Amino acid sequence: MSSPESNVQLASDPCQGNCGVWKLPTEKENFKKDYSVPSFGADPDMEGTINSLKIAQKQENHDLVMGTADSKAKWKTVAKLAENRYDMNPKLDGDVVSTFRHVEQAEDKLGVTMVQTQSDPCWGESCKMYAVDEPPKGFKKDYPVPSFGADPDMEGTMASLKSAEAITEHKLEMGTAASK
């Protein structure tokens, strides 16, 4: 298994552009050009594909024609046809329409708004609406819980973070004055 630092790119490639490490040759450099390359014939896989096409065309008594004016007139990209464009304002399903109507009728009858249109007024520590009563007397609390060590997944995450910090030469800070 490879190490985490080999699988994660944490910064942009420092050699993007002209850094000289993987420099492409320039015209000034002396290297062989326009040399002859021996031909060993067509690629056997391509020959097989072309032969397969010929066999299929003969079996179907039909020639495959692509990229010609006739083929472009016959075959269209379906997604580009005007009649297939997505309707950005579709008609609502009947169930949705009746649900909206029933909600309006219930709101009128009960005199309340059933759909939440603003944020929850009872949010945070000041809200006592959902307060929990004290546990009953004799309820077990502060009992010892055995420790089976750190969670292996968390150990892996922490090791990955340590590797990333070493590679980037930057310490991740969260919840501190420096991180805000």
N, C-alpha and C positions, 0 to 999 in steps of 0.2 A: 504494500500500500504506500502511496506517495505521501510526502509530508504536506501539511496544509498550505505552506507558503508557495508550493509549486502549483497549486490548483486555484489560487485566488490572486487576481491582479488588483492591487490596492491603490495603485496610482497609474497615471497615464504613462505610456511608453516614453522613457526619457530620451530615447533615440529616434523620436519621430522627426523626420526632416533630415538635416545634414549634420550628423554627428560623427561620421567617418567610420563607424564600426562595421556597418553593412553597406558601405558606400558602393553605388553602382559605378561601373567604369565610364569614363568620359571618352570623347573622341580622341583626346590627346594621348591617352594611354595606349600602349602597344599591345594589342592582342589580335589573334587570328580572326579574320572575317572572310565571308564569302568562300568558305572552303567547301569542297564537295562532300556530300553525305551519301553513303551507299543506299540504294533502294532494295529492300527485301520483299517488295510486293505489297499488296493491300493487306490490311489487318484482317486475320482470319475471322474475328468476331464480326467485323463490319461486312465481310463477304457473306457470312451466314445470315445476317440480318437482311441484306439485300436479296439473297436467295429466298429467304422466308417470305418476303414481300411479294416476290414474283410468283411463288407457289400459291399464296393466298389470293392474289389477283386472278390467277388462272382458275382456281377453284370457284371463286365467286363470279367469274366472268365480268369483272369490273376493275377498272384502273383507278388507283388512288391518285387524286389530283389535288395538290395543295399549293397555295400562293399565287394562283392564276386569277385573272379577272372573273372567270366563270365560277371558280370555287368560292371566291370572296362574295359573289352575288348570291350564291346558294346558301353558304354557311355564315351565320352571323354570331357575334359574341352576344349571347342571350342577355347577359347582365347589362349590356350597353343599350339594349332596345328600350325605347321610351315607354312601352307598355309594361315593362318589367321593373321600372324604377320603384324604389321603396316609397310608399305613401307616408309622408311625415305627419299627416293628420288623419289617421285611420278612424273609421267608424267604430265606436265602442261596442263590445259584445253585449248582447241583450241582458245577460246576468249582471254586468257592471252597471248598465243603465237602471235596471230595477233596484239594485242595491243602493245606488245614489238616491233614487226616488224614495225608497223606504227610510233611509237615514234622514232625509229632509222631513218626511212626514212625522217620524218619531221625535225629531228635534222640535217641530212646531207643536206637537201634542204635549211634550214634557217640558217645553220651555228651557231646554239646555242645549249646549253644543256638544255633540258626541265625538267630533273629530278634533284632536288636539292641534290647535293652530298657533300655540305659543309654547315657549319652553316651560318645563315643569317648575312651578313656583316653589316646590318643596325640594330643594336641592342643597346639599351641603350639611354642615354641622348644625346650622340654625333651625333645621326642620325637625320638629318633634312628632310629626304625623306618624312616622313609622318607628317610633321609639320602642325598644325592647325592654320588657320588665326585667328586674333583677332575677337571677336564677333562684329557685326555692332554697331555703335553708337546708344544709346538709348535702347540697349538690357538690359532687367531686370537682375540685379545681386545683391547679398547681401541682398536679401529679407528675411523676417522672416519666419521660418518654425515652425509650432506648435510641441511641444514635448508631446507625449502621454506616456512618461515613458519608462523604459527599456523594451526591448523585453522579453516576458516571457520565451522563450526558453533559452535566454542568462542568465536570472536570475537562471534558473535551472542548467545550466552548471556551473555557478559561485558557486552555493551552493554545487554542487557535488565536485568541485575542492577544496573548503574550507574543506569539510568532508575528502577528500583524504589526504590533507595536515595535518590535525589533526591526522588521523590514522597513517600515516607514519612518523609523526614528521619531515616532510621535506617540505620546501617551494619551490614551482615550480618557477624557474626564467627563463625568456626567454628574449633575446635581451639585456642582461646586460653583463658586463665584466666577472662577475662570472660564467655566463652560457656558455661562449665560451671556 
